[in-house]
Amino acid sequence: MIELPDIDSKTPVLIAGPTASGKSALALRIAEDHGGVIVNADSMQVYANWHILSARPPAEDEARAPHLLYGHVPRGADYSTGHWLRDVAEILTRPERPIIIGGTGLYFRALTQGLAEIPPTDPAIRARGTALLETQGREALLAELDDETRAAIDPYNPMRVQRAWEVLQATGRGLVSWQRDTAPPLLPESACTCLVLDAPKPWLTPRIEKRFDLMLEAGAIDEARANLDGWMPDHPSSRAHGGPELVAYLRGEMTLDEARERAIVITRQYAKRQRTWFRKHMQSWTWLPCY
């Protein structure tokens, strides 16, 4: 069992960590032992169309403690960091202590450092960026970024690269320039108990593999089948790990074994990017070993 530091019953708790590291179980433990409402900070778990493949907490866990911002966004809706921050701002007006948990680092950075008010992107610019990404890859988008932004973002994350490209095209200013003009944070780190689960690759990889197999047993293929009609591969709601692979299996484009292996590889790669991001941006947080 993960050893926790002293947890004040009134102080907000933030729990970050890579996928499959046990964040949900830890949040539930804190909520039951110390009180609080669990708030989702995972960009896939907000969508209503993925329960199994996004690893949302099961109904029995939701019955043991209040859970908010899980599955509240329709499949086809856009949901940005700004949307999430506005939802959290409303929750912070309530009397319950929030336990904010997830693996989306940008959500935590916006929460604790503030979010720049960047104007909305014209859909035509977004469509142009998507076409460029599909035909020439993220390197083409990276090449058009300003030097400051290119050095600051994760160059291997196509969603982040495209977002930075869109901001520059739409506003004429780099993303980092916008981020410097930020409003005060809703919850500065100094006002929270900030925890990161330290989950090394040798410990985490078997958990990722086992979790995906359990997802298959729990009905992940049926969940993917329910998403076939009107499937939008470029929409954020379609990027749950395993979703595109199981859709490809259902369409006869790969075997189930191939879909399983591909989904596990993608999840491992994502966990690696998460660990790298947390090490870079959350050094001041309390790191809890998971091994």
Secondary structure as UniProt FT lines:
FT   STRAND          13..16
FT   TURN            19..20
FT   HELIX           23..34
FT   STRAND          37..40
FT   TURN            43..46
FT   TURN            48..49
FT   TURN            52..55
FT   HELIX           59..64
FT   STRAND          67..68
FT   TURN            75..76
FT   HELIX           81..91
FT   TURN            92..93
FT   STRAND          98..102
FT   HELIX           105..113
FT   HELIX           123..136
FT   HELIX           138..143
FT   HELIX           147..152
FT   TURN            155..156
FT   HELIX           158..171
FT   HELIX           175..180
FT   HELIX           189..191
FT   STRAND          193..198
FT   HELIX           201..218
FT   HELIX           220..226
FT   TURN            229..230
FT   TURN            233..234
FT   HELIX           236..238
FT   TURN            241..242
FT   HELIX           243..250
FT   TURN            251..252
FT   HELIX           256..281
FT   TURN            283..284
FT   STRAND          286..289
//
